[in-house]
């Protein structure tokens, strides 16, 4: 039968410890955010190129059936680009939030590079 003292020890030692917020922590968070933002920006540029190509292809077609297919593909790409632009804006906000969090925690600026 556990005693009150042994129960307290289990609670005290069983609690997950918070990771130390050292240079690796801050640098890792910033690197992950910047990497995701870079990937999203690259994908956004590629998607915009696809939209431009589909728009040109749509204009060059005379067949209504082909134009309809191209228009649907273009619309899907435009919708995806809008979602991606929102994700890019959210990523930029997350970076700004991290910088503010680091500033409040008195983290040296070099740790976020």
Secondary structure, DSSP 8 states (H G I E B T S, - for coil): ---HHHHHHHHHHHS-------HHHHHHHHHHHHHHHHHHHHHHHHHHHHHHHHHHHHHH---HHHHHHHHHHHHHHHHHHHHHHHHHHHHHHHHHHHHHHHHHTT--GGGG-
